[in-house]
Amino acid sequence: MTINSNLLKSYMETFFGYGDLRAPYWYIGMEEGGESSEISQRLNAWDALGRRELEDLLDFHTKARIGQEFFGKHAKRQATWWQLIRMTLAAEGRPLENEEVRSYQAERLGRTTERPRCWNCTRCRRERVRIGLTGRFAIYRSSRIEKHMSGAVDP
């Protein structure tokens, strides 16, 4: 697996995750799961989709050819997302039944076409990738999030 270091650097400095920065809830995680072989697929998908800060979760996974089993009519339960969805539904006073959670995961999770949501904003995970850029990410990350929250940066 060959990884373009310039693309990786751009991804690390730019990509936040999935959904919409105007979301009422942000779920910030350490890293995305998956196999190391998926790194190149994720980078290439992000590049092909236009290198945006946030992507539509389904569109991204479709382009990367990963995680297709978690979307659509017969979506398989994704354990991490499942709990985040349950927190969201609970905060909104909605039912927490399995079918409600599965439907949300399959059709609405991290979508840019739904009510704004930001899912799995993953900038925190960057500290685990070493290409000579560690150290400034924590400062960049917190100041960037503060700018987005204050409305100083357009989503």
Secondary structure, 3 states (H helix, E strand, C coil): CCCCHHHHHHHHHHCCEEECCCCCCEEECCCCCCCCCHHHHHHHHHHHCCCCCEECHHHHHHHHCCCHHHCCCCCCCCHHHHHHHHHHHHHCCCCCCHHHHHHHHHHCCCCCCCCCCEEEECHHHHHHCCCCCCCCHHHHHHHHHHHHHHCCCCC
